[in-house]
Amino acid sequence: MCVGLAAKVVGIKDGVAVVDASGAKREVSAELIEELEPGDFVMVHAGIAIAKITADDTEETDELMEMLV
């Protein structure tokens, strides 16, 4: 099973995004997503932002993860 984490983009430079996932900041590759800007939400898997998502998607993902833990 693969698990992606929802995160908010707080900065981006040269194809690398700094994201905030529940307070933990990480650098991830942003090469797969065009027109990514700070404030956008992304799904992150294996250190790569794989898709843009909405704030509602982020809330739903967080709720599901809480139920699993």
All heavy atoms as TSV, in Angstrom:
chain	resi	resn	atom	element	x	y	z
A	1	MET	N	N	0.846	-1.172	0.000
A	1	MET	CA	C	0.000	0.000	0.000
A	1	MET	C	C	0.891	1.234	0.000
A	1	MET	O	O	1.880	1.312	0.715
A	1	MET	CB	C	-0.887	0.003	1.242
A	1	MET	CG	C	-1.730	1.250	1.348
A	1	MET	SD	S	-2.929	1.189	2.692
A	1	MET	CE	C	-1.955	1.791	4.037
A	2	CYS	N	N	0.535	2.214	-0.796
A	2	CYS	CA	C	1.246	3.482	-0.845
A	2	CYS	C	C	0.441	4.532	-0.088
A	2	CYS	O	O	-0.777	4.567	-0.179
A	2	CYS	CB	C	1.418	3.954	-2.281
A	2	CYS	SG	S	2.410	2.842	-3.270
A	3	VAL	N	N	1.159	5.378	0.627
A	3	VAL	CA	C	0.494	6.437	1.378
A	3	VAL	C	C	1.085	7.775	0.960
A	3	VAL	O	O	2.298	7.953	0.967
A	3	VAL	CB	C	0.679	6.248	2.903
A	3	VAL	CG1	C	0.070	7.407	3.669
A	3	VAL	CG2	C	0.083	4.931	3.351
A	4	GLY	N	N	0.212	8.686	0.579
A	4	GLY	CA	C	0.633	10.047	0.269
A	4	GLY	C	C	0.190	10.952	1.401
A	4	GLY	O	O	-0.819	10.689	2.058
A	5	LEU	N	N	0.953	11.989	1.640
A	5	LEU	CA	C	0.618	12.947	2.681
A	5	LEU	C	C	0.246	14.283	2.066
A	5	LEU	O	O	0.913	14.738	1.137
A	5	LEU	CB	C	1.799	13.142	3.629
A	5	LEU	CG	C	2.256	11.912	4.393
A	5	LEU	CD1	C	3.515	12.229	5.186
A	5	LEU	CD2	C	1.159	11.418	5.311
A	6	ALA	N	N	-0.781	14.894	2.591
A	6	ALA	CA	C	-1.186	16.220	2.134
A	6	ALA	C	C	-0.275	17.252	2.783
A	6	ALA	O	O	0.091	17.120	3.946
A	6	ALA	CB	C	-2.632	16.481	2.512
A	7	ALA	N	N	0.105	18.276	2.017
A	7	ALA	CA	C	0.989	19.312	2.545
A	7	ALA	C	C	0.718	20.635	1.845
A	7	ALA	O	O	0.246	20.663	0.708
A	7	ALA	CB	C	2.450	18.915	2.350
A	8	LYS	N	N	1.047	21.719	2.539
A	8	LYS	CA	C	0.891	23.060	1.989
A	8	LYS	C	C	2.255	23.563	1.535
A	8	LYS	O	O	3.237	23.469	2.275
A	8	LYS	CB	C	0.310	23.997	3.043
A	8	LYS	CG	C	0.033	25.390	2.521
A	8	LYS	CD	C	-0.634	26.235	3.586
A	8	LYS	CE	C	-1.012	27.596	3.036
A	8	LYS	NZ	N	-1.733	28.384	4.045
A	9	VAL	N	N	2.304	24.104	0.333
A	9	VAL	CA	C	3.548	24.658	-0.194
A	9	VAL	C	C	3.811	26.000	0.482
A	9	VAL	O	O	2.969	26.888	0.462
A	9	VAL	CB	C	3.463	24.838	-1.735
A	9	VAL	CG1	C	4.728	25.489	-2.270
A	9	VAL	CG2	C	3.209	23.507	-2.417
A	10	VAL	N	N	4.992	26.129	1.092
A	10	VAL	CA	C	5.349	27.395	1.737
A	10	VAL	C	C	6.427	28.136	0.964
A	10	VAL	O	O	6.656	29.322	1.206
A	10	VAL	CB	C	5.774	27.193	3.215
A	10	VAL	CG1	C	4.595	26.711	4.033
A	10	VAL	CG2	C	6.942	26.249	3.343
A	11	GLY	N	N	7.081	27.461	0.033
A	11	GLY	CA	C	8.083	28.109	-0.808
A	11	GLY	C	C	8.465	27.189	-1.946
A	11	GLY	O	O	8.287	25.976	-1.866
A	12	ILE	N	N	8.990	27.779	-3.011
A	12	ILE	CA	C	9.418	26.974	-4.155
A	12	ILE	C	C	10.557	27.684	-4.868
A	12	ILE	O	O	10.545	28.906	-5.031
A	12	ILE	CB	C	8.246	26.684	-5.117
A	12	ILE	CG1	C	8.677	25.727	-6.212
A	12	ILE	CG2	C	7.665	27.939	-5.682
A	12	ILE	CD1	C	7.531	25.069	-6.951
A	13	LYS	N	N	11.565	26.888	-5.260
A	13	LYS	CA	C	12.710	27.444	-5.976
A	13	LYS	C	C	13.405	26.327	-6.732
A	13	LYS	O	O	13.702	25.271	-6.165
A	13	LYS	CB	C	13.680	28.092	-4.989
A	13	LYS	CG	C	14.861	28.753	-5.662
A	13	LYS	CD	C	15.750	29.431	-4.649
A	13	LYS	CE	C	16.922	30.075	-5.383
A	13	LYS	NZ	N	17.857	30.707	-4.447
A	14	ASP	N	N	13.651	26.571	-8.018
A	14	ASP	CA	C	14.407	25.636	-8.847
A	14	ASP	C	C	13.874	24.207	-8.804
A	14	ASP	O	O	14.638	23.252	-8.689
A	14	ASP	CB	C	15.884	25.652	-8.453
A	14	ASP	CG	C	16.532	27.015	-8.635
A	14	ASP	OD1	O	16.134	27.731	-9.578
A	14	ASP	OD2	O	17.430	27.362	-7.848
A	15	GLY	N	N	12.567	24.052	-8.865
A	15	GLY	CA	C	11.969	22.721	-8.920
A	15	GLY	C	C	11.880	22.008	-7.585
A	15	GLY	O	O	11.518	20.839	-7.525
A	16	VAL	N	N	12.221	22.702	-6.499
A	16	VAL	CA	C	12.121	22.116	-5.159
A	16	VAL	C	C	11.157	22.960	-4.343
A	16	VAL	O	O	11.289	24.178	-4.265
A	16	VAL	CB	C	13.500	22.067	-4.465
A	16	VAL	CG1	C	13.359	21.556	-3.039
A	16	VAL	CG2	C	14.470	21.195	-5.256
A	17	ALA	N	N	10.182	22.293	-3.738
A	17	ALA	CA	C	9.199	22.989	-2.910
A	17	ALA	C	C	9.465	22.682	-1.445
A	17	ALA	O	O	9.809	21.551	-1.096
A	17	ALA	CB	C	7.787	22.548	-3.276
A	18	VAL	N	N	9.312	23.682	-0.609
A	18	VAL	CA	C	9.291	23.473	0.837
A	18	VAL	C	C	7.822	23.360	1.205
A	18	VAL	O	O	7.027	24.247	0.877
A	18	VAL	CB	C	9.958	24.640	1.597
A	18	VAL	CG1	C	9.827	24.432	3.095
A	18	VAL	CG2	C	11.419	24.774	1.190
A	19	VAL	N	N	7.467	22.242	1.829
A	19	VAL	CA	C	6.076	22.008	2.194
A	19	VAL	C	C	5.939	21.846	3.696
A	19	VAL	O	O	6.883	21.442	4.378
A	19	VAL	CB	C	5.491	20.765	1.473
A	19	VAL	CG1	C	5.502	20.958	-0.026
A	19	VAL	CG2	C	6.235	19.495	1.854
A	20	ASP	N	N	4.748	22.163	4.190
A	20	ASP	CA	C	4.417	22.007	5.598
A	20	ASP	C	C	3.343	20.929	5.700
A	20	ASP	O	O	2.230	21.106	5.211
A	20	ASP	CB	C	3.904	23.329	6.158
A	20	ASP	CG	C	3.585	23.278	7.637
A	20	ASP	OD1	O	3.319	22.176	8.163
A	20	ASP	OD2	O	3.599	24.344	8.271
A	21	ALA	N	N	3.709	19.806	6.314
A	21	ALA	CA	C	2.765	18.705	6.509
A	21	ALA	C	C	2.521	18.553	8.002
A	21	ALA	O	O	3.369	18.013	8.718
A	21	ALA	CB	C	3.329	17.415	5.920
A	22	SER	N	N	1.441	19.111	8.483
A	22	SER	CA	C	1.073	19.057	9.906
A	22	SER	C	C	2.183	19.603	10.801
A	22	SER	O	O	2.490	19.044	11.841
A	22	SER	CB	C	0.726	17.626	10.309
A	22	SER	OG	O	-0.361	17.161	9.559
A	23	GLY	N	N	2.814	20.682	10.360
A	23	GLY	CA	C	3.845	21.327	11.160
A	23	GLY	C	C	5.265	20.894	10.845
A	23	GLY	O	O	6.217	21.540	11.248
A	24	ALA	N	N	5.435	19.810	10.120
A	24	ALA	CA	C	6.766	19.333	9.734
A	24	ALA	C	C	7.096	19.879	8.349
A	24	ALA	O	O	6.364	19.635	7.392
A	24	ALA	CB	C	6.804	17.816	9.721
A	25	LYS	N	N	8.184	20.635	8.262
A	25	LYS	CA	C	8.584	21.200	6.973
A	25	LYS	C	C	9.601	20.285	6.307
A	25	LYS	O	O	10.536	19.796	6.950
A	25	LYS	CB	C	9.143	22.598	7.171
A	25	LYS	CG	C	8.059	23.560	7.588
A	25	LYS	CD	C	8.490	24.986	7.470
A	25	LYS	CE	C	7.274	25.855	7.744
A	25	LYS	NZ	N	7.497	26.854	8.730
A	26	ARG	N	N	9.401	20.068	5.012
A	26	ARG	CA	C	10.263	19.186	4.227
A	26	ARG	C	C	10.495	19.797	2.851
A	26	ARG	O	O	9.651	20.539	2.345
A	26	ARG	CB	C	9.584	17.825	3.995
A	26	ARG	CG	C	9.150	17.109	5.223
A	26	ARG	CD	C	10.257	16.193	5.721
A	26	ARG	NE	N	9.777	15.318	6.757
A	26	ARG	CZ	C	10.006	15.495	8.042
A	26	ARG	NH1	N	10.650	16.542	8.457
A	26	ARG	NH2	N	9.572	14.630	8.930
A	27	GLU	N	N	11.608	19.432	2.241
A	27	GLU	CA	C	11.850	19.779	0.846
A	27	GLU	C	C	11.442	18.588	-0.003
A	27	GLU	O	O	11.798	17.441	0.308
A	27	GLU	CB	C	13.326	20.103	0.607
A	27	GLU	CG	C	13.759	21.409	1.209
A	27	GLU	CD	C	15.184	21.784	0.825
A	27	GLU	OE1	O	15.924	20.919	0.292
A	27	GLU	OE2	O	15.562	22.931	1.080
A	28	VAL	N	N	10.677	18.859	-1.061
A	28	VAL	CA	C	10.240	17.800	-1.971
A	28	VAL	C	C	10.413	18.265	-3.405
A	28	VAL	O	O	10.435	19.464	-3.682
A	28	VAL	CB	C	8.754	17.407	-1.729
A	28	VAL	CG1	C	8.552	16.896	-0.311
A	28	VAL	CG2	C	7.816	18.551	-2.027
A	29	SER	N	N	10.542	17.321	-4.298
A	29	SER	CA	C	10.617	17.650	-5.715
A	29	SER	C	C	9.259	18.165	-6.191
A	29	SER	O	O	8.222	17.586	-5.873
A	29	SER	CB	C	10.996	16.421	-6.535
A	29	SER	OG	O	10.889	16.705	-7.922
A	30	ALA	N	N	9.290	19.254	-6.951
A	30	ALA	CA	C	8.061	19.814	-7.504
A	30	ALA	C	C	8.075	19.743	-9.029
A	30	ALA	O	O	7.312	20.424	-9.696
A	30	ALA	CB	C	7.901	21.260	-7.040
A	31	GLU	N	N	8.939	18.919	-9.579
A	31	GLU	CA	C	9.125	18.828	-11.028
A	31	GLU	C	C	7.890	18.317	-11.776
A	31	GLU	O	O	7.727	18.611	-12.959
A	31	GLU	CB	C	10.325	17.930	-11.350
A	31	GLU	CG	C	11.645	18.471	-10.851
A	31	GLU	CD	C	12.126	19.681	-11.630
A	31	GLU	OE1	O	11.822	19.797	-12.829
A	31	GLU	OE2	O	12.818	20.517	-11.031
A	32	LEU	N	N	7.034	17.572	-11.122
A	32	LEU	CA	C	5.880	16.984	-11.817
A	32	LEU	C	C	4.685	17.919	-11.945
A	32	LEU	O	O	3.741	17.620	-12.676
A	32	LEU	CB	C	5.418	15.704	-11.100
A	32	LEU	CG	C	6.403	14.536	-11.072
A	32	LEU	CD1	C	5.794	13.370	-10.297
A	32	LEU	CD2	C	6.776	14.116	-12.480
A	33	ILE	N	N	4.707	19.035	-11.225
A	33	ILE	CA	C	3.529	19.909	-11.193
A	33	ILE	C	C	3.871	21.267	-11.784
A	33	ILE	O	O	4.795	21.942	-11.331
A	33	ILE	CB	C	3.011	20.083	-9.756
A	33	ILE	CG1	C	2.687	18.710	-9.162
A	33	ILE	CG2	C	1.790	20.990	-9.732
A	33	ILE	CD1	C	2.269	18.757	-7.717
A	34	GLU	N	N	3.111	21.660	-12.798
A	34	GLU	CA	C	3.284	22.975	-13.412
A	34	GLU	C	C	2.522	24.028	-12.605
A	34	GLU	O	O	1.506	23.727	-11.976
A	34	GLU	CB	C	2.765	22.957	-14.846
A	34	GLU	CG	C	3.588	22.060	-15.761
A	34	GLU	CD	C	3.077	22.084	-17.187
A	34	GLU	OE1	O	2.316	23.006	-17.550
A	34	GLU	OE2	O	3.434	21.167	-17.939
A	35	GLU	N	N	3.020	25.238	-12.633
A	35	GLU	CA	C	2.360	26.392	-12.008
A	35	GLU	C	C	2.076	26.186	-10.526
A	35	GLU	O	O	1.001	26.503	-10.032
A	35	GLU	CB	C	1.073	26.737	-12.764
A	35	GLU	CG	C	1.315	27.098	-14.220
A	35	GLU	CD	C	0.039	27.464	-14.946
A	35	GLU	OE1	O	-0.921	27.895	-14.286
A	35	GLU	OE2	O	0.009	27.322	-16.175
A	36	LEU	N	N	3.037	25.675	-9.805
A	36	LEU	CA	C	2.903	25.490	-8.367
A	36	LEU	C	C	3.355	26.763	-7.666
A	36	LEU	O	O	4.396	27.330	-8.003
A	36	LEU	CB	C	3.760	24.303	-7.926
A	36	LEU	CG	C	3.582	23.812	-6.506
A	36	LEU	CD1	C	2.153	23.320	-6.286
A	36	LEU	CD2	C	4.558	22.685	-6.227
A	37	GLU	N	N	2.566	27.218	-6.700
A	37	GLU	CA	C	2.856	28.463	-5.994
A	37	GLU	C	C	2.701	28.271	-4.487
A	37	GLU	O	O	1.957	27.393	-4.047
A	37	GLU	CB	C	1.895	29.557	-6.448
A	37	GLU	CG	C	1.993	29.891	-7.915
A	37	GLU	CD	C	0.989	30.954	-8.328
A	37	GLU	OE1	O	0.331	31.544	-7.450
A	37	GLU	OE2	O	0.863	31.188	-9.534
A	38	PRO	N	N	3.394	29.111	-3.699
A	38	PRO	CA	C	3.178	29.063	-2.248
A	38	PRO	C	C	1.686	29.250	-1.939
A	38	PRO	O	O	0.999	30.043	-2.577
A	38	PRO	CB	C	4.005	30.242	-1.724
A	38	PRO	CG	C	5.102	30.391	-2.738
A	38	PRO	CD	C	4.436	30.082	-4.058
A	39	GLY	N	N	1.195	28.462	-0.986
A	39	GLY	CA	C	-0.224	28.488	-0.640
A	39	GLY	C	C	-1.002	27.346	-1.256
A	39	GLY	O	O	-2.083	27.005	-0.781
A	40	ASP	N	N	-0.457	26.746	-2.323
A	40	ASP	CA	C	-1.102	25.584	-2.931
A	40	ASP	C	C	-0.959	24.378	-2.011
A	40	ASP	O	O	-0.032	24.293	-1.206
A	40	ASP	CB	C	-0.465	25.234	-4.284
A	40	ASP	CG	C	-0.790	26.222	-5.383
A	40	ASP	OD1	O	-1.774	26.976	-5.246
A	40	ASP	OD2	O	-0.052	26.239	-6.384
A	41	PHE	N	N	-1.874	23.435	-2.158
A	41	PHE	CA	C	-1.799	22.179	-1.422
A	41	PHE	C	C	-1.428	21.081	-2.405
A	41	PHE	O	O	-1.875	21.077	-3.550
A	41	PHE	CB	C	-3.141	21.842	-0.769
A	41	PHE	CG	C	-3.479	22.751	0.367
A	41	PHE	CD1	C	-4.215	23.906	0.158
A	41	PHE	CD2	C	-3.039	22.475	1.647
A	41	PHE	CE1	C	-4.523	24.760	1.204
A	41	PHE	CE2	C	-3.339	23.321	2.707
A	41	PHE	CZ	C	-4.081	24.467	2.482
A	42	VAL	N	N	-0.585	20.145	-1.945
A	42	VAL	CA	C	-0.137	19.044	-2.797
A	42	VAL	C	C	-0.208	17.730	-2.038
A	42	VAL	O	O	-0.212	17.693	-0.814
A	42	VAL	CB	C	1.314	19.263	-3.296
A	42	VAL	CG1	C	1.401	20.423	-4.257
A	42	VAL	CG2	C	2.295	19.440	-2.143
A	43	MET	N	N	-0.257	16.650	-2.804
A	43	MET	CA	C	-0.121	15.313	-2.247
A	43	MET	C	C	1.332	14.909	-2.477
A	43	MET	O	O	1.842	15.033	-3.595
A	43	MET	CB	C	-1.071	14.339	-2.961
A	43	MET	CG	C	-1.082	12.945	-2.386
A	43	MET	SD	S	-1.662	12.818	-0.679
A	43	MET	CE	C	-3.328	13.406	-0.776
A	44	VAL	N	N	2.004	14.471	-1.400
A	44	VAL	CA	C	3.423	14.130	-1.464
A	44	VAL	C	C	3.588	12.636	-1.233
A	44	VAL	O	O	3.019	12.074	-0.295
A	44	VAL	CB	C	4.222	14.910	-0.392
A	44	VAL	CG1	C	5.679	14.490	-0.405
A	44	VAL	CG2	C	4.083	16.409	-0.615
A	45	HIS	N	N	4.388	12.002	-2.097
A	45	HIS	CA	C	4.708	10.584	-1.943
A	45	HIS	C	C	6.181	10.389	-2.276
A	45	HIS	O	O	6.637	10.834	-3.330
A	45	HIS	CB	C	3.836	9.722	-2.861
A	45	HIS	CG	C	4.213	8.276	-2.816
A	45	HIS	ND1	N	3.990	7.493	-1.707
A	45	HIS	CD2	C	4.819	7.480	-3.729
A	45	HIS	CE1	C	4.438	6.272	-1.952
A	45	HIS	NE2	N	4.942	6.240	-3.174
A	46	ALA	N	N	6.903	9.766	-1.377
A	46	ALA	CA	C	8.315	9.434	-1.583
A	46	ALA	C	C	9.153	10.659	-1.955
A	46	ALA	O	O	10.017	10.589	-2.829
A	46	ALA	CB	C	8.441	8.341	-2.638
A	47	GLY	N	N	8.861	11.782	-1.309
A	47	GLY	CA	C	9.651	12.992	-1.530
A	47	GLY	C	C	9.338	13.750	-2.799
A	47	GLY	O	O	10.086	14.634	-3.205
A	48	ILE	N	N	8.200	13.424	-3.421
A	48	ILE	CA	C	7.798	14.068	-4.668
A	48	ILE	C	C	6.361	14.567	-4.553
A	48	ILE	O	O	5.467	13.810	-4.152
A	48	ILE	CB	C	7.893	13.090	-5.863
A	48	ILE	CG1	C	9.317	12.556	-5.989
A	48	ILE	CG2	C	7.448	13.753	-7.164
A	48	ILE	CD1	C	9.455	11.406	-6.969
A	49	ALA	N	N	6.138	15.836	-4.896
A	49	ALA	CA	C	4.773	16.358	-4.986
A	49	ALA	C	C	4.160	15.756	-6.244
A	49	ALA	O	O	4.625	16.011	-7.350
A	49	ALA	CB	C	4.786	17.880	-5.052
A	50	ILE	N	N	3.137	14.918	-6.054
A	50	ILE	CA	C	2.597	14.170	-7.194
A	50	ILE	C	C	1.317	14.760	-7.763
A	50	ILE	O	O	0.938	14.424	-8.881
A	50	ILE	CB	C	2.386	12.679	-6.852
A	50	ILE	CG1	C	1.429	12.509	-5.674
A	50	ILE	CG2	C	3.718	12.007	-6.570
A	50	ILE	CD1	C	1.041	11.063	-5.383
A	51	ALA	N	N	0.634	15.623	-7.010
A	51	ALA	CA	C	-0.611	16.209	-7.504
A	51	ALA	C	C	-0.989	17.422	-6.677
A	51	ALA	O	O	-0.717	17.469	-5.477
A	51	ALA	CB	C	-1.745	15.189	-7.442
A	52	LYS	N	N	-1.619	18.395	-7.329
A	52	LYS	CA	C	-2.230	19.512	-6.609
A	52	LYS	C	C	-3.564	19.031	-6.061
A	52	LYS	O	O	-4.283	18.277	-6.727
A	52	LYS	CB	C	-2.510	20.665	-7.576
A	52	LYS	CG	C	-1.554	21.782	-7.515
A	52	LYS	CD	C	-2.071	22.900	-8.420
A	52	LYS	CE	C	-1.157	24.072	-8.391
A	52	LYS	NZ	N	-1.616	25.138	-9.282
A	53	ILE	N	N	-3.897	19.458	-4.840
A	53	ILE	CA	C	-5.177	19.100	-4.248
A	53	ILE	C	C	-5.807	20.350	-3.650
A	53	ILE	O	O	-5.163	21.394	-3.562
A	53	ILE	CB	C	-5.028	17.989	-3.180
A	53	ILE	CG1	C	-4.101	18.447	-2.043
A	53	ILE	CG2	C	-4.525	16.702	-3.809
A	53	ILE	CD1	C	-4.011	17.454	-0.896
A	54	THR	N	N	-7.043	20.233	-3.221
A	54	THR	CA	C	-7.736	21.375	-2.607
A	54	THR	C	C	-7.570	21.338	-1.088
A	54	THR	O	O	-7.198	20.308	-0.518
A	54	THR	CB	C	-9.242	21.350	-2.942
A	54	THR	OG1	O	-9.826	20.226	-2.285
A	54	THR	CG2	C	-9.487	21.285	-4.440
A	55	ALA	N	N	-7.890	22.436	-0.447
A	55	ALA	CA	C	-7.859	22.491	1.019
A	55	ALA	C	C	-8.843	21.472	1.602
A	55	ALA	O	O	-8.560	20.848	2.634
A	55	ALA	CB	C	-8.186	23.902	1.501
A	56	ASP	N	N	-9.980	21.269	0.941
A	56	ASP	CA	C	-10.955	20.271	1.407
A	56	ASP	C	C	-10.368	18.861	1.340
A	56	ASP	O	O	-10.585	18.048	2.238
A	56	ASP	CB	C	-12.241	20.335	0.576
A	56	ASP	CG	C	-13.066	21.582	0.858
A	56	ASP	OD1	O	-12.874	22.197	1.927
A	56	ASP	OD2	O	-13.895	21.934	0.003
A	57	ASP	N	N	-9.618	18.571	0.272
A	57	ASP	CA	C	-8.960	17.272	0.153
A	57	ASP	C	C	-7.978	17.070	1.299
A	57	ASP	O	O	-7.860	15.978	1.852
A	57	ASP	CB	C	-8.197	17.151	-1.171
A	57	ASP	CG	C	-9.097	17.117	-2.385
A	57	ASP	OD1	O	-10.269	16.699	-2.267
A	57	ASP	OD2	O	-8.623	17.514	-3.474
A	58	THR	N	N	-7.281	18.133	1.660
A	58	THR	CA	C	-6.301	18.074	2.740
A	58	THR	C	C	-6.978	17.730	4.059
A	58	THR	O	O	-6.508	16.861	4.810
A	58	THR	CB	C	-5.558	19.427	2.864
A	58	THR	OG1	O	-4.899	19.688	1.632
A	58	THR	CG2	C	-4.548	19.403	3.985
A	59	GLU	N	N	-8.087	18.387	4.353
A	59	GLU	CA	C	-8.821	18.107	5.591
A	59	GLU	C	C	-9.311	16.666	5.631
A	59	GLU	O	O	-9.202	15.982	6.651
A	59	GLU	CB	C	-9.994	19.067	5.734
A	59	GLU	CG	C	-9.588	20.488	6.031
A	59	GLU	CD	C	-10.774	21.439	6.077
A	59	GLU	OE1	O	-11.908	20.975	6.321
A	59	GLU	OE2	O	-10.553	22.642	5.874
A	60	GLU	N	N	-9.846	16.185	4.518
A	60	GLU	CA	C	-10.348	14.813	4.457
A	60	GLU	C	C	-9.212	13.812	4.657
A	60	GLU	O	O	-9.351	12.827	5.384
A	60	GLU	CB	C	-11.047	14.560	3.126
A	60	GLU	CG	C	-11.657	13.182	3.013
A	60	GLU	CD	C	-12.390	12.956	1.704
A	60	GLU	OE1	O	-12.513	13.892	0.887
A	60	GLU	OE2	O	-12.834	11.827	1.492
A	61	THR	N	N	-8.079	14.072	4.024
A	61	THR	CA	C	-6.917	13.191	4.166
A	61	THR	C	C	-6.437	13.157	5.613
A	61	THR	O	O	-6.151	12.087	6.156
A	61	THR	CB	C	-5.770	13.660	3.240
A	61	THR	OG1	O	-6.230	13.640	1.893
A	61	THR	CG2	C	-4.557	12.761	3.368
A	62	ASP	N	N	-6.358	14.309	6.250
A	62	ASP	CA	C	-5.929	14.377	7.646
A	62	ASP	C	C	-6.874	13.588	8.553
A	62	ASP	O	O	-6.435	12.868	9.457
A	62	ASP	CB	C	-5.823	15.826	8.118
A	62	ASP	CG	C	-4.653	16.560	7.499
A	62	ASP	OD1	O	-3.750	15.907	6.930
A	62	ASP	OD2	O	-4.653	17.811	7.586
A	63	GLU	N	N	-8.179	13.701	8.316
A	63	GLU	CA	C	-9.158	12.974	9.116
A	63	GLU	C	C	-9.003	11.464	8.940
A	63	GLU	O	O	-9.057	10.703	9.911
A	63	GLU	CB	C	-10.575	13.403	8.740
A	63	GLU	CG	C	-10.931	14.802	9.192
A	63	GLU	CD	C	-12.252	15.297	8.619
A	63	GLU	OE1	O	-12.982	14.510	7.982
A	63	GLU	OE2	O	-12.561	16.482	8.832
A	64	LEU	N	N	-8.789	11.033	7.701
A	64	LEU	CA	C	-8.609	9.600	7.442
A	64	LEU	C	C	-7.342	9.078	8.104
A	64	LEU	O	O	-7.339	7.971	8.677
A	64	LEU	CB	C	-8.572	9.335	5.937
A	64	LEU	CG	C	-9.896	9.510	5.199
A	64	LEU	CD1	C	-9.671	9.473	3.694
A	64	LEU	CD2	C	-10.888	8.446	5.611
A	65	MET	N	N	-6.267	9.847	8.052
A	65	MET	CA	C	-5.015	9.422	8.684
A	65	MET	C	C	-5.176	9.309	10.189
A	65	MET	O	O	-4.648	8.398	10.814
A	65	MET	CB	C	-3.886	10.383	8.321
A	65	MET	CG	C	-3.459	10.330	6.870
A	65	MET	SD	S	-2.924	8.702	6.322
A	65	MET	CE	C	-1.377	8.565	7.188
A	66	GLU	N	N	-5.928	10.235	10.791
A	66	GLU	CA	C	-6.174	10.191	12.240
A	66	GLU	C	C	-6.921	8.910	12.626
A	66	GLU	O	O	-6.650	8.318	13.667
A	66	GLU	CB	C	-6.962	11.411	12.689
A	66	GLU	CG	C	-6.147	12.673	12.763
A	66	GLU	CD	C	-5.086	12.628	13.858
A	66	GLU	OE1	O	-5.375	12.096	14.959
A	66	GLU	OE2	O	-3.984	13.108	13.589
A	67	MET	N	N	-7.856	8.484	11.783
A	67	MET	CA	C	-8.617	7.270	12.077
A	67	MET	C	C	-7.721	6.037	11.992
A	67	MET	O	O	-7.950	5.053	12.709
A	67	MET	CB	C	-9.790	7.133	11.113
A	67	MET	CG	C	-10.888	8.146	11.377
A	67	MET	SD	S	-12.445	7.879	10.461
A	67	MET	CE	C	-11.926	7.499	8.811
A	68	LEU	N	N	-6.717	6.070	11.142
A	68	LEU	CA	C	-5.833	4.915	10.969
A	68	LEU	C	C	-4.804	4.787	12.082
A	68	LEU	O	O	-4.321	3.693	12.356
A	68	LEU	CB	C	-5.101	5.000	9.630
A	68	LEU	CG	C	-5.963	4.860	8.382
A	68	LEU	CD1	C	-5.140	5.126	7.132
A	68	LEU	CD2	C	-6.546	3.444	8.329
A	69	VAL	N	N	-4.466	5.899	12.688
A	69	VAL	CA	C	-3.388	5.862	13.691
A	69	VAL	C	C	-3.898	5.509	15.057
A	69	VAL	O	O	-4.894	5.668	15.520
A	69	VAL	CB	C	-2.672	7.234	13.750
A	69	VAL	CG1	C	-1.532	7.186	14.753
A	69	VAL	CG2	C	-2.154	7.603	12.396
